[in-house]
Amino acid sequence: MHPRHAALSLALLAALCPAAGRAQQDTVPEPPASHHAIGLGLLTLGNSRTATGIRINLVDHQVERVTGLNLTLWKPKRNPELVVTGAAVGLIGPRAKRIDGVALGGIGVMATEQLNGVSAGGLIVLSRNEINGIAMGGVAMVAAQRLRGIGLGGLAAVGDHGIDGLAAAGLVTLSEGDVNGIMTSGVGSIDEGRFTGLHLAGGATFTDGEMRGVNAAGIATVVRGPSRGIQAAGGIVAATRLQGIGLAGGTVRTSALDGVAVSAWNNVRGGQRGLTIGIFNYARTLHGLQLGLLNYVRSNPKGLRLLPVFNTGFR
């Protein structure tokens, strides 16, 4: 994803959940917080700086470490050094540097460094760095760096610097890095790196690098690079180079084909090695076979360029 697209996504999420925007300010110095607390063995009540066991507080502010359960009853303030090992739970949502374990928020879960484990937020799960594990947001799941595991968003799922695992959303899935695994969405899915795995969308998929695996969408699949595997769409299949199988209700369009293409109009603007089946088939050069109502091979001798039923490369 282009940086301006990432900025736009984060701005939208900040509008949906203002605390997401404020999380960007955790590195700005501020006056020391009050750390009044009551310790009752493994139970700590109040804004303690550290705790082991069960810690319950109204508003977390400048907390540094909790091992066990951290329960925050209201919206947390800034906690730029907070590391929670165990479980972080908030009626509004936990906010920390890193959470290792389980993180649950009524509105959202936010980390400035990492979320490791299972995270779920009513609106958003956001890490300004990595997410490792399972993350689920009612509106969005965003890993500003890399997602390793499973990321689910009601509208959007973002692994900005790449995805290893599964990213799924009702509206759109986005990544600007390499993807190894599955990206799927109800409308659109965009990867601006190399993709290996399964790429699915109800509307369209776009891959700005090499695609290896299965790429399918209801309307269009576009690969701005070599496509190795199966590429299918209800309307348009487009790839810089198609190596494998291309299936489309409308057209398969590529600069070079090594394999099989089946659509109403197969448009191979360069060399074709393999088979095309359609109503109209076009290739600049052909080492293989065209089957269709009309078949055109530009490099053939005159009189053999446009033929009904089938065509091949005549020399």
C-alpha positions in Angstrom: 0.0 0.0 0.0 1.3 3.4 -0.9 2.2 5.5 2.2 -0.6 7.9 1.5 -3.1 5.0 1.4 -1.8 3.8 4.8 -2.1 7.3 6.2 -5.6 7.6 4.9 -6.5 4.2 6.5 -5.1 5.2 9.8 -6.9 8.6 9.7 -10.2 6.8 9.0 -9.6 4.5 11.9 -8.7 7.4 14.2 -12.0 9.1 13.2 -13.8 5.9 14.1 -11.9 5.5 17.4 -10.3 8.8 18.6 -8.1 6.9 21.0 -6.3 5.4 18.0 -5.1 8.9 17.1 -4.0 9.7 20.6 -2.0 6.5 20.7 0.3 8.2 18.2 1.3 10.7 21.0 2.6 8.2 23.5 6.2 9.3 23.0 5.6 13.0 24.0 6.9 13.8 27.5 4.4 14.6 30.2 4.4 15.2 34.0 4.7 12.2 36.3 1.5 10.4 37.2 0.3 9.6 40.7 0.8 5.9 41.5 -1.4 5.5 44.6 -2.5 1.9 45.1 -3.5 -0.6 47.7 -1.8 -4.0 47.7 -3.7 -7.0 49.1 -1.4 -9.9 48.3 -1.9 -10.8 44.7 -4.6 -8.2 44.3 -3.7 -4.6 43.6 -6.2 -1.8 43.5 -5.2 1.6 42.0 -2.7 3.0 39.6 0.3 1.0 40.7 3.4 1.3 38.5 3.9 -2.5 38.5 1.9 -5.4 39.7 1.9 -9.2 39.8 -1.4 -11.1 40.1 -4.7 -9.2 39.6 -4.6 -5.5 39.1 -7.8 -3.4 39.0 -7.7 0.3 38.2 -10.1 3.0 37.0 -7.7 4.8 34.6 -4.2 3.4 33.8 -1.6 6.2 33.5 2.2 5.7 33.1 2.0 2.0 34.2 5.1 0.0 33.4 4.6 -3.7 34.0 1.8 -6.0 34.8 2.2 -9.8 35.1 -1.2 -11.5 35.4 -4.6 -9.8 34.9 -4.8 -6.1 34.3 -8.4 -4.8 34.4 -9.0 -1.1 33.4 -12.5 0.2 34.2 -12.3 3.4 32.0 -10.4 4.9 29.2 -6.6 4.6 29.8 -4.2 7.5 29.6 -0.7 7.3 28.2 1.3 4.2 29.0 4.3 4.3 26.7 6.3 1.7 28.7 3.6 -0.7 29.7 4.2 -4.4 29.1 1.4 -6.7 30.1 2.1 -10.4 30.3 -1.1 -12.4 30.9 -4.4 -10.7 30.2 -5.3 -7.0 29.6 -9.0 -6.2 29.8 -10.7 -2.9 29.5 -14.3 -1.7 29.3 -13.0 0.9 26.8 -9.9 -1.0 26.0 -6.3 -1.7 27.0 -3.5 0.5 25.7 0.1 -0.5 26.2 3.5 -0.8 24.6 3.3 -4.5 24.4 0.7 -7.2 25.4 1.7 -10.8 25.6 -1.3 -13.0 26.1 -4.9 -12.0 25.9 -6.2 -8.4 25.2 -9.9 -7.6 25.2 -11.5 -4.1 24.8 -15.1 -3.0 24.6 -14.0 -0.4 22.0 -10.5 -1.3 21.0 -7.1 -2.7 21.8 -4.0 -0.7 21.0 -0.3 -1.3 21.3 2.6 0.9 20.3 5.0 -2.0 19.8 3.5 -5.5 19.6 0.4 -7.6 20.3 1.3 -11.2 20.9 -1.5 -13.7 21.5 -5.2 -13.2 21.2 -6.7 -9.6 20.8 -10.3 -8.6 20.3 -11.9 -5.1 20.2 -15.4 -4.0 19.6 -14.3 -1.5 17.0 -10.6 -1.8 16.4 -7.4 -3.8 17.2 -4.4 -1.6 16.4 -0.7 -2.2 16.7 1.8 0.4 15.5 4.3 -2.4 15.0 3.5 -6.1 14.7 0.6 -8.4 15.5 1.6 -12.0 16.3 -1.3 -14.4 16.9 -5.1 -13.8 16.5 -6.6 -10.3 16.2 -10.2 -9.4 15.7 -11.8 -6.0 15.3 -15.5 -5.2 14.9 -14.6 -2.5 12.4 -10.9 -2.9 11.6 -7.7 -4.8 12.4 -4.5 -2.9 11.7 -0.9 -4.1 12.0 1.2 -1.1 11.0 4.1 -3.4 10.4 3.6 -7.1 9.9 0.8 -9.5 10.7 1.8 -13.0 11.6 -1.2 -15.2 12.4 -4.9 -14.4 11.8 -6.3 -10.9 11.4 -10.1 -10.3 11.1 -11.9 -7.0 10.6 -15.6 -6.3 10.1 -14.7 -3.7 7.4 -10.9 -3.7 7.0 -7.9 -5.9 7.8 -4.4 -4.4 7.2 -0.9 -5.9 7.5 0.9 -2.9 6.2 4.4 -4.4 5.8 3.2 -7.9 5.0 1.1 -10.9 6.1 2.1 -14.4 7.2 -1.2 -16.2 7.7 -4.8 -15.1 7.2 -6.3 -11.6 6.8 -10.0 -11.4 6.2 -12.5 -8.5 6.2 -16.0 -7.6 5.0 -14.9 -4.7 2.9 -11.2 -4.6 2.1 -7.8 -6.3 3.0 -4.6 -4.3 2.4 -0.9 -5.0 2.5 2.1 -3.3 0.9 4.6 -6.1 1.8 4.9 -9.8 0.8 2.0 -12.1 1.7 2.3 -15.7 2.5 -1.1 -17.2 3.2 -4.6 -16.0 2.6 -6.2 -12.6 2.0 -9.9 -12.5 1.5 -12.5 -9.7 1.5 -16.1 -9.1 0.5 -15.2 -6.3 -1.9 -11.5 -5.7 -2.6 -8.1 -7.1 -1.7 -4.9 -5.3 -2.4 -1.3 -6.5 -2.0 1.6 -4.4 -3.3 4.2 -7.0 -2.7 4.8 -10.6 -3.7 1.9 -13.0 -3.0 2.1 -16.7 -2.3 -1.1 -18.5 -1.4 -4.8 -17.8 -1.8 -6.1 -14.3 -2.8 -9.9 -14.0 -2.9 -12.4 -11.1 -3.1 -16.1 -10.7 -3.9 -15.3 -7.7 -6.1 -11.6 -7.5 -7.2 -8.1 -8.4 -6.2 -4.9 -6.5 -7.1 -1.3 -7.8 -6.8 1.6 -5.5 -7.6 4.2 -8.2 -7.8 4.6 -11.9 -8.4 1.5 -14.1 -7.7 1.9 -17.8 -6.8 -1.2 -19.8 -6.0 -4.9 -19.2 -6.5 -6.2 -15.7 -7.3 -10.0 -15.4 -7.7 -12.6 -12.6 -7.6 -16.2 -12.0 -8.6 -15.4 -9.2 -11.1 -11.6 -8.8 -11.8 -8.2 -10.1 -10.8 -5.2 -8.0 -11.8 -1.5 -9.0 -11.3 1.1 -6.5 -12.2 3.8 -9.1 -12.5 4.0 -12.9 -13.3 1.0 -15.0 -12.2 1.9 -18.6 -11.5 -1.0 -20.9 -10.7 -4.8 -20.3 -11.2 -6.2 -16.9 -11.8 -10.0 -16.6 -12.2 -12.7 -13.9 -12.3 -16.3 -13.4 -13.4 -15.3 -10.5 -15.7 -11.5 -9.8 -16.2 -8.3 -11.6 -15.6 -5.2 -9.5 -16.3 -1.5 -10.4 -15.7 1.8 -9.2 -17.0 2.7 -12.9 -17.7 0.3 -15.7 -17.1 1.9 -19.1 -16.3 -0.8 -21.6 -15.4 -4.5 -21.3 -15.9 -6.6 -18.2 -16.5 -10.4 -18.4 -16.4 -12.8 -15.4 -17.0 -16.3 -14.8 -18.0 -15.2 -11.8 -20.0 -11.6 -11.6 -21.0 -8.1 -12.9 -20.2 -5.5 -10.3 -21.0 -1.8 -10.9 -20.7 1.5 -10.0 -22.4 2.6 -13.7 -22.5 0.8 -16.9 -21.8 2.4 -20.2 -20.8 -0.5 -22.5 -20.0 -4.3 -22.4 -20.6 -6.7 -19.4 -20.9 -10.5 -19.8 -21.1 -12.7 -16.8 -21.6 -15.0 -15.1 -24.2 -12.0 -13.0 -25.4 -8.4 -14.2 -24.9 -6.0 -11.4 -25.6 -2.4 -12.5 -25.6 -0.5 -9.4 -26.7 2.8 -11.3 -26.9 3.8 -14.9 -27.2 1.4 -17.8 -26.4 2.6 -21.2 -25.4 -0.3 -23.4 -24.7 -4.1 -23.4 -25.3 -6.7 -20.7 -25.4 -10.5 -21.4 -25.6 -13.0 -18.7 -26.3 -15.3 -16.9 -28.7 -12.4 -14.8 -30.0 -8.7 -15.7 -29.4 -5.8 -13.4 -30.3 -2.0 -13.9 -30.0 0.9 -12.1 -31.5 2.9 -15.4 -31.8 1.6 -18.9 -31.1 3.3 -22.2 -30.1 0.2 -24.1 -29.2 -3.5 -24.0 -30.2 -6.5 -21.6 -30.3 -10.0 -23.0 -30.2 -13.0 -20.7 -30.8 -15.4 -19.1 -33.1 -12.6 -16.8 -34.5 -8.9 -17.2 -33.9 -6.2 -14.7 -34.9 -2.4 -15.2 -34.9 -0.7 -12.0 -36.0 2.6 -13.7 -36.9 1.0 -16.2 -39.3 1.2 -15.8 -43.1 -1.5 -13.9 -44.8 -4.6 -16.0 -45.3 -3.8 -18.0 -42.1 -4.0 -15.3 -39.6 -7.7 -15.3 -39.0 -9.4 -18.8 -39.0 -12.6 -20.2 -37.6 -12.8 -23.1 -35.1 -9.0 -23.3 -34.5 -5.6 -21.8 -35.3 -2.0 -22.6 -34.6 1.4 -21.2 -35.5 2.0 -21.7 -39.2 5.5 -21.1 -40.6 
